[in-house]
């Protein structure tokens, strides 16, 4: 996770402010969300296997939140962010 955060910081340092940076930051944020989705997905499978119903319920809530954030980021990128970045590049 710290490597993913470092990638985002690197974008902030190396890419000029504007649409390209915005698109790169959306991508960096989605990497974090995908990491979290993988982690919560794994934990859900483990909790299910072990019969930890209360934990599974809470983990599924977190997993759904991460998926929701990822979808919002996709909407930002696909709703014009990537197009603006391509025009600016
Ligand atoms: Fe997240």
PDB file of the backbone (N, CA, C, O) and the ligand in Angstrom, with CONECT records:
HET    LIG  A 101       1
ATOM      1  N   UNK A   1       0.821  -1.203   0.000  1.00  0.00           N
ATOM      2  CA  UNK A   1       0.000   0.000   0.000  1.00  0.00           C
ATOM      3  C   UNK A   1       0.856   1.254   0.000  1.00  0.00           C
ATOM      4  O   UNK A   1       0.537   2.230  -0.678  1.00  0.00           O
ATOM      5  N   UNK A   2       1.955   1.228   0.768  1.00  0.00           N
ATOM      6  CA  UNK A   2       2.788   2.442   0.802  1.00  0.00           C
ATOM      7  C   UNK A   2       3.415   2.693  -0.575  1.00  0.00           C
ATOM      8  O   UNK A   2       3.640   3.844  -0.949  1.00  0.00           O
ATOM      9  N   UNK A   3       3.695   1.634  -1.323  1.00  0.00           N
ATOM     10  CA  UNK A   3       4.212   1.806  -2.683  1.00  0.00           C
ATOM     11  C   UNK A   3       3.191   2.486  -3.580  1.00  0.00           C
ATOM     12  O   UNK A   3       3.548   3.310  -4.423  1.00  0.00           O
ATOM     13  N   UNK A   4       1.932   2.145  -3.402  1.00  0.00           N
ATOM     14  CA  UNK A   4       0.879   2.773  -4.199  1.00  0.00           C
ATOM     15  C   UNK A   4       0.729   4.249  -3.831  1.00  0.00           C
ATOM     16  O   UNK A   4       0.530   5.103  -4.695  1.00  0.00           O
ATOM     17  N   UNK A   5       0.827   4.529  -2.543  1.00  0.00           N
ATOM     18  CA  UNK A   5       0.760   5.933  -2.100  1.00  0.00           C
ATOM     19  C   UNK A   5       1.958   6.703  -2.660  1.00  0.00           C
ATOM     20  O   UNK A   5       1.824   7.847  -3.095  1.00  0.00           O
ATOM     21  N   UNK A   6       3.118   6.068  -2.645  1.00  0.00           N
ATOM     22  CA  UNK A   6       4.313   6.715  -3.224  1.00  0.00           C
ATOM     23  C   UNK A   6       4.112   7.019  -4.701  1.00  0.00           C
ATOM     24  O   UNK A   6       4.536   8.070  -5.184  1.00  0.00           O
ATOM     25  N   UNK A   7       3.469   6.110  -5.418  1.00  0.00           N
ATOM     26  CA  UNK A   7       3.200   6.359  -6.835  1.00  0.00           C
ATOM     27  C   UNK A   7       2.351   7.617  -7.015  1.00  0.00           C
ATOM     28  O   UNK A   7       2.613   8.425  -7.906  1.00  0.00           O
ATOM     29  N   UNK A   8       1.352   7.776  -6.182  1.00  0.00           N
ATOM     30  CA  UNK A   8       0.507   8.968  -6.251  1.00  0.00           C
ATOM     31  C   UNK A   8       1.308  10.228  -5.959  1.00  0.00           C
ATOM     32  O   UNK A   8       1.128  11.252  -6.618  1.00  0.00           O
ATOM     33  N   UNK A   9       2.193  10.150  -4.972  1.00  0.00           N
ATOM     34  CA  UNK A   9       3.040  11.303  -4.648  1.00  0.00           C
ATOM     35  C   UNK A   9       3.966  11.627  -5.816  1.00  0.00           C
ATOM     36  O   UNK A   9       4.214  12.796  -6.108  1.00  0.00           O
ATOM     37  N   UNK A  10       4.467  10.611  -6.471  1.00  0.00           N
ATOM     38  CA  UNK A  10       5.354  10.807  -7.616  1.00  0.00           C
ATOM     39  C   UNK A  10       4.610  11.526  -8.749  1.00  0.00           C
ATOM     40  O   UNK A  10       5.173  12.395  -9.414  1.00  0.00           O
ATOM     41  N   UNK A  11       3.361  11.161  -8.958  1.00  0.00           N
ATOM     42  CA  UNK A  11       2.553  11.851  -9.961  1.00  0.00           C
ATOM     43  C   UNK A  11       2.440  13.331  -9.611  1.00  0.00           C
ATOM     44  O   UNK A  11       2.584  14.195 -10.476  1.00  0.00           O
ATOM     45  N   UNK A  12       2.183  13.613  -8.339  1.00  0.00           N
ATOM     46  CA  UNK A  12       2.045  15.009  -7.898  1.00  0.00           C
ATOM     47  C   UNK A  12       3.333  15.790  -8.143  1.00  0.00           C
ATOM     48  O   UNK A  12       3.295  16.968  -8.498  1.00  0.00           O
ATOM     49  N   UNK A  13       4.459  15.134  -7.953  1.00  0.00           N
ATOM     50  CA  UNK A  13       5.750  15.814  -8.086  1.00  0.00           C
ATOM     51  C   UNK A  13       6.182  15.972  -9.545  1.00  0.00           C
ATOM     52  O   UNK A  13       6.782  16.983  -9.910  1.00  0.00           O
ATOM     53  N   UNK A  14       5.879  14.981 -10.374  1.00  0.00           N
ATOM     54  CA  UNK A  14       6.464  14.948 -11.711  1.00  0.00           C
ATOM     55  C   UNK A  14       5.530  15.392 -12.835  1.00  0.00           C
ATOM     56  O   UNK A  14       5.994  15.752 -13.917  1.00  0.00           O
ATOM     57  N   UNK A  15       4.231  15.370 -12.593  1.00  0.00           N
ATOM     58  CA  UNK A  15       3.295  15.716 -13.666  1.00  0.00           C
ATOM     59  C   UNK A  15       2.719  17.108 -13.387  1.00  0.00           C
ATOM     60  O   UNK A  15       2.225  17.400 -12.298  1.00  0.00           O
ATOM     61  N   UNK A  16       2.804  17.933 -14.399  1.00  0.00           N
ATOM     62  CA  UNK A  16       2.306  19.309 -14.304  1.00  0.00           C
ATOM     63  C   UNK A  16       0.811  19.322 -13.977  1.00  0.00           C
ATOM     64  O   UNK A  16       0.054  18.467 -14.436  1.00  0.00           O
ATOM     65  N   UNK A  17       0.406  20.307 -13.178  1.00  0.00           N
ATOM     66  CA  UNK A  17      -0.996  20.442 -12.821  1.00  0.00           C
ATOM     67  C   UNK A  17      -1.853  20.565 -14.082  1.00  0.00           C
ATOM     68  O   UNK A  17      -1.511  21.310 -15.000  1.00  0.00           O
ATOM     69  N   UNK A  18      -2.946  19.842 -14.120  1.00  0.00           N
ATOM     70  CA  UNK A  18      -3.843  19.903 -15.272  1.00  0.00           C
ATOM     71  C   UNK A  18      -4.507  18.568 -15.518  1.00  0.00           C
ATOM     72  O   UNK A  18      -4.466  17.680 -14.667  1.00  0.00           O
ATOM     73  N   UNK A  19      -5.124  18.421 -16.689  1.00  0.00           N
ATOM     74  CA  UNK A  19      -5.919  17.222 -16.968  1.00  0.00           C
ATOM     75  C   UNK A  19      -5.120  15.920 -16.965  1.00  0.00           C
ATOM     76  O   UNK A  19      -5.635  14.874 -16.569  1.00  0.00           O
ATOM     77  N   UNK A  20      -3.861  15.984 -17.407  1.00  0.00           N
ATOM     78  CA  UNK A  20      -3.053  14.754 -17.417  1.00  0.00           C
ATOM     79  C   UNK A  20      -2.777  14.305 -15.984  1.00  0.00           C
ATOM     80  O   UNK A  20      -2.873  13.120 -15.664  1.00  0.00           O
ATOM     81  N   UNK A  21      -2.437  15.261 -15.133  1.00  0.00           N
ATOM     82  CA  UNK A  21      -2.209  14.912 -13.722  1.00  0.00           C
ATOM     83  C   UNK A  21      -3.494  14.386 -13.092  1.00  0.00           C
ATOM     84  O   UNK A  21      -3.476  13.408 -12.344  1.00  0.00           O
ATOM     85  N   UNK A  22      -4.601  15.041 -13.400  1.00  0.00           N
ATOM     86  CA  UNK A  22      -5.883  14.601 -12.831  1.00  0.00           C
ATOM     87  C   UNK A  22      -6.163  13.142 -13.210  1.00  0.00           C
ATOM     88  O   UNK A  22      -6.552  12.333 -12.367  1.00  0.00           O
ATOM     89  N   UNK A  23      -5.957  12.820 -14.502  1.00  0.00           N
ATOM     90  CA  UNK A  23      -6.213  11.446 -14.955  1.00  0.00           C
ATOM     91  C   UNK A  23      -5.250  10.466 -14.287  1.00  0.00           C
ATOM     92  O   UNK A  23      -5.637   9.361 -13.909  1.00  0.00           O
ATOM     93  N   UNK A  24      -3.994  10.884 -14.147  1.00  0.00           N
ATOM     94  CA  UNK A  24      -3.005  10.007 -13.502  1.00  0.00           C
ATOM     95  C   UNK A  24      -3.349   9.778 -12.029  1.00  0.00           C
ATOM     96  O   UNK A  24      -3.168   8.678 -11.507  1.00  0.00           O
ATOM     97  N   UNK A  25      -3.844  10.821 -11.369  1.00  0.00           N
ATOM     98  CA  UNK A  25      -4.222  10.667  -9.961  1.00  0.00           C
ATOM     99  C   UNK A  25      -5.459   9.785  -9.796  1.00  0.00           C
ATOM    100  O   UNK A  25      -5.569   9.025  -8.834  1.00  0.00           O
ATOM    101  N   UNK A  26      -6.375   9.897 -10.734  1.00  0.00           N
ATOM    102  CA  UNK A  26      -7.544   8.995 -10.695  1.00  0.00           C
ATOM    103  C   UNK A  26      -7.055   7.557 -10.834  1.00  0.00           C
ATOM    104  O   UNK A  26      -7.511   6.668 -10.115  1.00  0.00           O
ATOM    105  N   UNK A  27      -6.135   7.334 -11.754  1.00  0.00           N
ATOM    106  CA  UNK A  27      -5.586   5.988 -11.929  1.00  0.00           C
ATOM    107  C   UNK A  27      -4.862   5.501 -10.690  1.00  0.00           C
ATOM    108  O   UNK A  27      -4.989   4.339 -10.305  1.00  0.00           O
ATOM    109  N   UNK A  28      -4.100   6.390 -10.065  1.00  0.00           N
ATOM    110  CA  UNK A  28      -3.375   6.023  -8.844  1.00  0.00           C
ATOM    111  C   UNK A  28      -4.363   5.675  -7.725  1.00  0.00           C
ATOM    112  O   UNK A  28      -4.157   4.725  -6.969  1.00  0.00           O
ATOM    113  N   UNK A  29      -5.423   6.453  -7.637  1.00  0.00           N
ATOM    114  CA  UNK A  29      -6.433   6.179  -6.606  1.00  0.00           C
ATOM    115  C   UNK A  29      -7.128   4.847  -6.876  1.00  0.00           C
ATOM    116  O   UNK A  29      -7.459   4.115  -5.943  1.00  0.00           O
ATOM    117  N   UNK A  30      -7.347   4.536  -8.148  1.00  0.00           N
ATOM    118  CA  UNK A  30      -7.992   3.257  -8.461  1.00  0.00           C
ATOM    119  C   UNK A  30      -7.094   2.070  -8.127  1.00  0.00           C
ATOM    120  O   UNK A  30      -7.583   1.004  -7.754  1.00  0.00           O
ATOM    121  N   UNK A  31      -5.789   2.254  -8.260  1.00  0.00           N
ATOM    122  CA  UNK A  31      -4.886   1.178  -7.841  1.00  0.00           C
ATOM    123  C   UNK A  31      -5.069   0.877  -6.353  1.00  0.00           C
ATOM    124  O   UNK A  31      -5.084  -0.283  -5.940  1.00  0.00           O
ATOM    125  N   UNK A  32      -5.207   1.925  -5.567  1.00  0.00           N
ATOM    126  CA  UNK A  32      -5.424   1.736  -4.121  1.00  0.00           C
ATOM    127  C   UNK A  32      -6.750   1.011  -3.881  1.00  0.00           C
ATOM    128  O   UNK A  32      -6.823   0.079  -3.080  1.00  0.00           O
ATOM    129  N   UNK A  33      -7.789   1.450  -4.583  1.00  0.00           N
ATOM    130  CA  UNK A  33      -9.097   0.800  -4.404  1.00  0.00           C
ATOM    131  C   UNK A  33      -9.039  -0.669  -4.797  1.00  0.00           C
ATOM    132  O   UNK A  33      -9.615  -1.516  -4.116  1.00  0.00           O
ATOM    133  N   UNK A  34      -8.353  -0.976  -5.882  1.00  0.00           N
ATOM    134  CA  UNK A  34      -8.253  -2.378  -6.321  1.00  0.00           C
ATOM    135  C   UNK A  34      -7.492  -3.226  -5.309  1.00  0.00           C
ATOM    136  O   UNK A  34      -7.822  -4.391  -5.084  1.00  0.00           O
ATOM    137  N   UNK A  35      -6.484  -2.636  -4.713  1.00  0.00           N
ATOM    138  CA  UNK A  35      -5.739  -3.334  -3.657  1.00  0.00           C
ATOM    139  C   UNK A  35      -6.675  -3.646  -2.485  1.00  0.00           C
ATOM    140  O   UNK A  35      -6.683  -4.752  -1.944  1.00  0.00           O
ATOM    141  N   UNK A  36      -7.460  -2.635  -2.114  1.00  0.00           N
ATOM    142  CA  UNK A  36      -8.389  -2.814  -0.995  1.00  0.00           C
ATOM    143  C   UNK A  36      -9.468  -3.842  -1.336  1.00  0.00           C
ATOM    144  O   UNK A  36      -9.851  -4.649  -0.490  1.00  0.00           O
ATOM    145  N   UNK A  37      -9.949  -3.808  -2.563  1.00  0.00           N
ATOM    146  CA  UNK A  37     -10.964  -4.780  -2.993  1.00  0.00           C
ATOM    147  C   UNK A  37     -10.395  -6.197  -2.901  1.00  0.00           C
ATOM    148  O   UNK A  37     -11.074  -7.116  -2.443  1.00  0.00           O
ATOM    149  N   UNK A  38      -9.158  -6.364  -3.334  1.00  0.00           N
ATOM    150  CA  UNK A  38      -8.527  -7.689  -3.251  1.00  0.00           C
ATOM    151  C   UNK A  38      -8.397  -8.135  -1.794  1.00  0.00           C
ATOM    152  O   UNK A  38      -8.661  -9.291  -1.463  1.00  0.00           O
ATOM    153  N   UNK A  39      -7.987  -7.205  -0.931  1.00  0.00           N
ATOM    154  CA  UNK A  39      -7.802  -7.555   0.480  1.00  0.00           C
ATOM    155  C   UNK A  39      -9.129  -7.927   1.134  1.00  0.00           C
ATOM    156  O   UNK A  39      -9.236  -8.954   1.804  1.00  0.00           O
ATOM    157  N   UNK A  40     -10.145  -7.077   0.931  1.00  0.00           N
ATOM    158  CA  UNK A  40     -11.443  -7.374   1.554  1.00  0.00           C
ATOM    159  C   UNK A  40     -12.086  -8.619   0.934  1.00  0.00           C
ATOM    160  O   UNK A  40     -12.757  -9.386   1.624  1.00  0.00           O
ATOM    161  N   UNK A  41     -11.880  -8.810  -0.356  1.00  0.00           N
ATOM    162  CA  UNK A  41     -12.417 -10.010  -0.995  1.00  0.00           C
ATOM    163  C   UNK A  41     -11.826 -11.271  -0.386  1.00  0.00           C
ATOM    164  O   UNK A  41     -12.536 -12.242  -0.123  1.00  0.00           O
ATOM    165  N   UNK A  42     -10.530 -11.245  -0.168  1.00  0.00           N
ATOM    166  CA  UNK A  42      -9.851 -12.385   0.456  1.00  0.00           C
ATOM    167  C   UNK A  42     -10.361 -12.611   1.878  1.00  0.00           C
ATOM    168  O   UNK A  42     -10.644 -13.739   2.282  1.00  0.00           O
ATOM    169  N   UNK A  43     -10.471 -11.509   2.626  1.00  0.00           N
ATOM    170  CA  UNK A  43     -10.945 -11.636   4.015  1.00  0.00           C
ATOM    171  C   UNK A  43     -12.384 -12.143   4.068  1.00  0.00           C
ATOM    172  O   UNK A  43     -12.731 -12.920   4.957  1.00  0.00           O
ATOM    173  N   UNK A  44     -13.212 -11.718   3.137  1.00  0.00           N
ATOM    174  CA  UNK A  44     -14.595 -12.225   3.076  1.00  0.00           C
ATOM    175  C   UNK A  44     -14.594 -13.736   2.846  1.00  0.00           C
ATOM    176  O   UNK A  44     -15.338 -14.470   3.496  1.00  0.00           O
ATOM    177  N   UNK A  45     -13.762 -14.187   1.926  1.00  0.00           N
ATOM    178  CA  UNK A  45     -13.697 -15.626   1.646  1.00  0.00           C
ATOM    179  C   UNK A  45     -13.236 -16.394   2.877  1.00  0.00           C
ATOM    180  O   UNK A  45     -13.763 -17.465   3.178  1.00  0.00           O
ATOM    181  N   UNK A  46     -12.253 -15.847   3.590  1.00  0.00           N
ATOM    182  CA  UNK A  46     -11.756 -16.519   4.798  1.00  0.00           C
ATOM    183  C   UNK A  46     -12.819 -16.541   5.889  1.00  0.00           C
ATOM    184  O   UNK A  46     -13.031 -17.566   6.537  1.00  0.00           O
ATOM    185  N   UNK A  47     -13.493 -15.399   6.090  1.00  0.00           N
ATOM    186  CA  UNK A  47     -14.532 -15.331   7.126  1.00  0.00           C
ATOM    187  C   UNK A  47     -15.669 -16.300   6.804  1.00  0.00           C
ATOM    188  O   UNK A  47     -16.217 -16.947   7.696  1.00  0.00           O
ATOM    189  N   UNK A  48     -16.013 -16.390   5.522  1.00  0.00           N
ATOM    190  CA  UNK A  48     -17.074 -17.317   5.110  1.00  0.00           C
ATOM    191  C   UNK A  48     -16.658 -18.758   5.391  1.00  0.00           C
ATOM    192  O   UNK A  48     -17.427 -19.550   5.936  1.00  0.00           O
ATOM    193  N   UNK A  49     -15.433 -19.074   5.010  1.00  0.00           N
ATOM    194  CA  UNK A  49     -14.928 -20.436   5.219  1.00  0.00           C
ATOM    195  C   UNK A  49     -14.920 -20.815   6.699  1.00  0.00           C
ATOM    196  O   UNK A  49     -15.207 -21.955   7.062  1.00  0.00           O
ATOM    197  N   UNK A  50     -14.585 -19.837   7.546  1.00  0.00           N
ATOM    198  CA  UNK A  50     -14.478 -20.101   8.980  1.00  0.00           C
ATOM    199  C   UNK A  50     -15.814 -19.957   9.719  1.00  0.00           C
ATOM    200  O   UNK A  50     -15.903 -20.233  10.915  1.00  0.00           O
ATOM    201  N   UNK A  51     -16.833 -19.528   9.003  1.00  0.00           N
ATOM    202  CA  UNK A  51     -18.147 -19.386   9.636  1.00  0.00           C
ATOM    203  C   UNK A  51     -18.263 -18.168  10.536  1.00  0.00           C
ATOM    204  O   UNK A  51     -19.085 -18.141  11.452  1.00  0.00           O
ATOM    205  N   UNK A  52     -17.435 -17.158  10.275  1.00  0.00           N
ATOM    206  CA  UNK A  52     -17.479 -15.922  11.075  1.00  0.00           C
ATOM    207  C   UNK A  52     -18.509 -14.972  10.459  1.00  0.00           C
ATOM    208  O   UNK A  52     -18.167 -14.048   9.721  1.00  0.00           O
ATOM    209  N   UNK A  53     -19.773 -15.226  10.782  1.00  0.00           N
ATOM    210  CA  UNK A  53     -20.859 -14.500  10.108  1.00  0.00           C
ATOM    211  C   UNK A  53     -20.855 -13.004  10.394  1.00  0.00           C
ATOM    212  O   UNK A  53     -21.069 -12.204   9.484  1.00  0.00           O
ATOM    213  N   UNK A  54     -20.615 -12.616  11.641  1.00  0.00           N
ATOM    214  CA  UNK A  54     -20.601 -11.184  11.967  1.00  0.00           C
ATOM    215  C   UNK A  54     -19.461 -10.472  11.238  1.00  0.00           C
ATOM    216  O   UNK A  54     -19.638  -9.382  10.695  1.00  0.00           O
ATOM    217  N   UNK A  55     -18.298 -11.104  11.238  1.00  0.00           N
ATOM    218  CA  UNK A  55     -17.155 -10.512  10.539  1.00  0.00           C
ATOM    219  C   UNK A  55     -17.429 -10.424   9.046  1.00  0.00           C
ATOM    220  O   UNK A  55     -17.108  -9.426   8.401  1.00  0.00           O
ATOM    221  N   UNK A  56     -18.024 -11.478   8.509  1.00  0.00           N
ATOM    222  CA  UNK A  56     -18.328 -11.494   7.070  1.00  0.00           C
ATOM    223  C   UNK A  56     -19.272 -10.362   6.699  1.00  0.00           C
ATOM    224  O   UNK A  56     -19.088  -9.702   5.676  1.00  0.00           O
ATOM    225  N   UNK A  57     -20.272 -10.141   7.523  1.00  0.00           N
ATOM    226  CA  UNK A  57     -21.226  -9.060   7.239  1.00  0.00           C
ATOM    227  C   UNK A  57     -20.499  -7.709   7.190  1.00  0.00           C
ATOM    228  O   UNK A  57     -20.723  -6.917   6.275  1.00  0.00           O
ATOM    229  N   UNK A  58     -19.643  -7.452   8.159  1.00  0.00           N
ATOM    230  CA  UNK A  58     -18.910  -6.178   8.203  1.00  0.00           C
ATOM    231  C   UNK A  58     -17.906  -6.064   7.056  1.00  0.00           C
ATOM    232  O   UNK A  58     -17.753  -5.000   6.457  1.00  0.00           O
ATOM    233  N   UNK A  59     -17.232  -7.163   6.761  1.00  0.00           N
ATOM    234  CA  UNK A  59     -16.252  -7.137   5.669  1.00  0.00           C
ATOM    235  C   UNK A  59     -16.927  -6.900   4.325  1.00  0.00           C
ATOM    236  O   UNK A  59     -16.374  -6.222   3.459  1.00  0.00           O
ATOM    237  N   UNK A  60     -18.112  -7.454   4.154  1.00  0.00           N
ATOM    238  CA  UNK A  60     -18.842  -7.226   2.897  1.00  0.00           C
ATOM    239  C   UNK A  60     -19.253  -5.759   2.757  1.00  0.00           C
ATOM    240  O   UNK A  60     -19.259  -5.212   1.654  1.00  0.00           O
ATOM    241  N   UNK A  61     -19.592  -5.132   3.875  1.00  0.00           N
ATOM    242  CA  UNK A  61     -19.923  -3.690   3.831  1.00  0.00           C
ATOM    243  C   UNK A  61     -18.700  -2.907   3.356  1.00  0.00           C
ATOM    244  O   UNK A  61     -18.802  -2.040   2.488  1.00  0.00           O
ATOM    245  N   UNK A  62     -17.541  -3.226   3.938  1.00  0.00           N
ATOM    246  CA  UNK A  62     -16.308  -2.534   3.521  1.00  0.00           C
ATOM    247  C   UNK A  62     -15.981  -2.820   2.065  1.00  0.00           C
ATOM    248  O   UNK A  62     -15.602  -1.915   1.320  1.00  0.00           O
ATOM    249  N   UNK A  63     -16.125  -4.072   1.658  1.00  0.00           N
ATOM    250  CA  UNK A  63     -15.857  -4.439   0.260  1.00  0.00           C
ATOM    251  C   UNK A  63     -16.765  -3.648  -0.686  1.00  0.00           C
ATOM    252  O   UNK A  63     -16.311  -3.142  -1.712  1.00  0.00           O
ATOM    253  N   UNK A  64     -18.035  -3.547  -0.337  1.00  0.00           N
ATOM    254  CA  UNK A  64     -18.972  -2.801  -1.184  1.00  0.00           C
ATOM    255  C   UNK A  64     -18.606  -1.313  -1.235  1.00  0.00           C
ATOM    256  O   UNK A  64     -18.742  -0.673  -2.277  1.00  0.00           O
ATOM    257  N   UNK A  65     -18.142  -0.770  -0.108  1.00  0.00           N
ATOM    258  CA  UNK A  65     -17.711   0.638  -0.103  1.00  0.00           C
ATOM    259  C   UNK A  65     -16.536   0.844  -1.052  1.00  0.00           C
ATOM    260  O   UNK A  65     -16.504   1.813  -1.811  1.00  0.00           O
ATOM    261  N   UNK A  66     -15.576  -0.070  -1.005  1.00  0.00           N
ATOM    262  CA  UNK A  66     -14.403   0.060  -1.884  1.00  0.00           C
ATOM    263  C   UNK A  66     -14.811  -0.055  -3.350  1.00  0.00           C
ATOM    264  O   UNK A  66     -14.319   0.686  -4.202  1.00  0.00           O
ATOM    265  N   UNK A  67     -15.711  -0.984  -3.632  1.00  0.00           N
ATOM    266  CA  UNK A  67     -16.196  -1.128  -5.014  1.00  0.00           C
ATOM    267  C   UNK A  67     -16.937   0.128  -5.457  1.00  0.00           C
ATOM    268  O   UNK A  67     -16.815   0.554  -6.605  1.00  0.00           O
ATOM    269  N   UNK A  68     -17.704   0.717  -4.547  1.00  0.00           N
ATOM    270  CA  UNK A  68     -18.428   1.944  -4.873  1.00  0.00           C
ATOM    271  C   UNK A  68     -17.481   3.093  -5.195  1.00  0.00           C
ATOM    272  O   UNK A  68     -17.705   3.856  -6.135  1.00  0.00           O
ATOM    273  N   UNK A  69     -16.425   3.203  -4.404  1.00  0.00           N
ATOM    274  CA  UNK A  69     -15.437   4.254  -4.665  1.00  0.00           C
ATOM    275  C   UNK A  69     -14.764   4.028  -6.009  1.00  0.00           C
ATOM    276  O   UNK A  69     -14.555   4.973  -6.770  1.00  0.00           O
ATOM    277  N   UNK A  70     -14.427   2.787  -6.300  1.00  0.00           N
ATOM    278  CA  UNK A  70     -13.804   2.472  -7.587  1.00  0.00           C
ATOM    279  C   UNK A  70     -14.729   2.845  -8.745  1.00  0.00           C
ATOM    280  O   UNK A  70     -14.278   3.391  -9.752  1.00  0.00           O
ATOM    281  N   UNK A  71     -16.007   2.553  -8.602  1.00  0.00           N
ATOM    282  CA  UNK A  71     -16.966   2.908  -9.665  1.00  0.00           C
ATOM    283  C   UNK A  71     -17.043   4.420  -9.857  1.00  0.00           C
ATOM    284  O   UNK A  71     -17.119   4.903 -10.987  1.00  0.00           O
ATOM    285  N   UNK A  72     -17.024   5.168  -8.752  1.00  0.00           N
ATOM    286  CA  UNK A  72     -17.072   6.636  -8.861  1.00  0.00           C
ATOM    287  C   UNK A  72     -15.837   7.153  -9.585  1.00  0.00           C
ATOM    288  O   UNK A  72     -15.927   8.053 -10.420  1.00  0.00           O
ATOM    289  N   UNK A  73     -14.690   6.583  -9.261  1.00  0.00           N
ATOM    290  CA  UNK A  73     -13.457   6.996  -9.933  1.00  0.00           C
ATOM    291  C   UNK A  73     -13.510   6.654 -11.424  1.00  0.00           C
ATOM    292  O   UNK A  73     -13.051   7.434 -12.258  1.00  0.00           O
ATOM    293  N   UNK A  74     -14.065   5.498 -11.755  1.00  0.00           N
ATOM    294  CA  UNK A  74     -14.226   5.137 -13.169  1.00  0.00           C
ATOM    295  C   UNK A  74     -15.138   6.125 -13.880  1.00  0.00           C
ATOM    296  O   UNK A  74     -14.884   6.500 -15.025  1.00  0.00           O
ATOM    297  N   UNK A  75     -16.185   6.539 -13.211  1.00  0.00           N
ATOM    298  CA  UNK A  75     -17.106   7.509 -13.828  1.00  0.00           C
ATOM    299  C   UNK A  75     -16.389   8.840 -14.072  1.00  0.00           C
ATOM    300  O   UNK A  75     -16.609   9.491 -15.093  1.00  0.00           O
ATOM    301  N   UNK A  76     -15.528   9.239 -13.128  1.00  0.00           N
ATOM    302  CA  UNK A  76     -14.760  10.473 -13.326  1.00  0.00           C
ATOM    303  C   UNK A  76     -13.847  10.353 -14.540  1.00  0.00           C
ATOM    304  O   UNK A  76     -13.778  11.255 -15.374  1.00  0.00           O
ATOM    305  N   UNK A  77     -13.150   9.226 -14.624  1.00  0.00           N
ATOM    306  CA  UNK A  77     -12.202   9.023 -15.728  1.00  0.00           C
ATOM    307  C   UNK A  77     -12.927   8.904 -17.062  1.00  0.00           C
ATOM    308  O   UNK A  77     -12.553   9.547 -18.043  1.00  0.00           O
ATOM    309  N   UNK A  78     -13.949   8.090 -17.088  1.00  0.00           N
ATOM    310  CA  UNK A  78     -14.649   7.813 -18.345  1.00  0.00           C
ATOM    311  C   UNK A  78     -15.661   8.898 -18.688  1.00  0.00           C
ATOM    312  O   UNK A  78     -16.126   8.983 -19.824  1.00  0.00           O
ATOM    313  N   UNK A  79     -15.999   9.725 -17.706  1.00  0.00           N
ATOM    314  CA  UNK A  79     -16.961  10.798 -17.934  1.00  0.00           C
ATOM    315  C   UNK A  79     -16.313  12.082 -18.409  1.00  0.00           C
ATOM    316  O   UNK A  79     -16.920  13.150 -18.325  1.00  0.00           O
ATOM    317  N   UNK A  80     -15.105  11.994 -18.901  1.00  0.00           N
ATOM    318  CA  UNK A  80     -14.457  13.176 -19.471  1.00  0.00           C
ATOM    319  C   UNK A  80     -13.021  13.372 -19.043  1.00  0.00           C
ATOM    320  O   UNK A  80     -12.252  14.024 -19.749  1.00  0.00           O
ATOM    321  N   UNK A  81     -12.643  12.823 -17.902  1.00  0.00           N
ATOM    322  CA  UNK A  81     -11.274  13.024 -17.405  1.00  0.00           C
ATOM    323  C   UNK A  81     -10.217  12.481 -18.349  1.00  0.00           C
ATOM    324  O   UNK A  81      -9.225  13.153 -18.632  1.00  0.00           O
ATOM    325  N   UNK A  82     -10.423  11.284 -18.830  1.00  0.00           N
ATOM    326  CA  UNK A  82      -9.438  10.681 -19.738  1.00  0.00           C
ATOM    327  C   UNK A  82      -9.421  11.414 -21.081  1.00  0.00           C
ATOM    328  O   UNK A  82      -8.366  11.578 -21.695  1.00  0.00           O
ATOM    329  N   UNK A  83     -10.575  11.842 -21.521  1.00  0.00           N
ATOM    330  CA  UNK A  83     -10.666  12.561 -22.806  1.00  0.00           C
ATOM    331  C   UNK A  83      -9.922  13.902 -22.703  1.00  0.00           C
ATOM    332  O   UNK A  83      -9.184  14.272 -23.616  1.00  0.00           O
ATOM    333  N   UNK A  84     -10.113  14.620 -21.603  1.00  0.00           N
ATOM    334  CA  UNK A  84      -9.413  15.904 -21.416  1.00  0.00           C
ATOM    335  C   UNK A  84      -7.905  15.676 -21.353  1.00  0.00           C
ATOM    336  O   UNK A  84      -7.123  16.458 -21.894  1.00  0.00           O
ATOM    337  N   UNK A  85      -7.514  14.597 -20.688  1.00  0.00           N
ATOM    338  CA  UNK A  85      -6.075  14.291 -20.593  1.00  0.00           C
ATOM    339  C   UNK A  85      -5.489  13.976 -21.968  1.00  0.00           C
ATOM    340  O   UNK A  85      -4.385  14.410 -22.295  1.00  0.00           O
ATOM    341  N   UNK A  86      -6.233  13.221 -22.764  1.00  0.00           N
ATOM    342  CA  UNK A  86      -5.730  12.864 -24.107  1.00  0.00           C
ATOM    343  C   UNK A  86      -5.578  14.104 -24.983  1.00  0.00           C
ATOM    344  O   UNK A  86      -4.626  14.206 -25.757  1.00  0.00           O
ATOM    345  N   UNK A  87      -6.512  15.046 -24.866  1.00  0.00           N
ATOM    346  CA  UNK A  87      -6.432  16.277 -25.661  1.00  0.00           C
ATOM    347  C   UNK A  87      -5.268  17.144 -25.220  1.00  0.00           C
ATOM    348  O   UNK A  87      -4.646  17.831 -26.031  1.00  0.00           O
ATOM    349  N   UNK A  88      -4.976  17.105 -23.916  1.00  0.00           N
ATOM    350  CA  UNK A  88      -3.906  17.954 -23.374  1.00  0.00           C
ATOM    351  C   UNK A  88      -2.524  17.376 -23.610  1.00  0.00           C
ATOM    352  O   UNK A  88      -1.532  18.105 -23.579  1.00  0.00           O
ATOM    353  N   UNK A  89      -2.449  16.065 -23.847  1.00  0.00           N
ATOM    354  CA  UNK A  89      -1.139  15.404 -23.985  1.00  0.00           C
ATOM    355  C   UNK A  89      -0.507  15.690 -25.339  1.00  0.00           C
ATOM    356  O   UNK A  89       0.593  15.213 -25.620  1.00  0.00           O
TER     357      UNK A  89
HETATM  358 FE   LIG A 101     -10.790   2.761  -0.463  1.00  0.00          FE
END
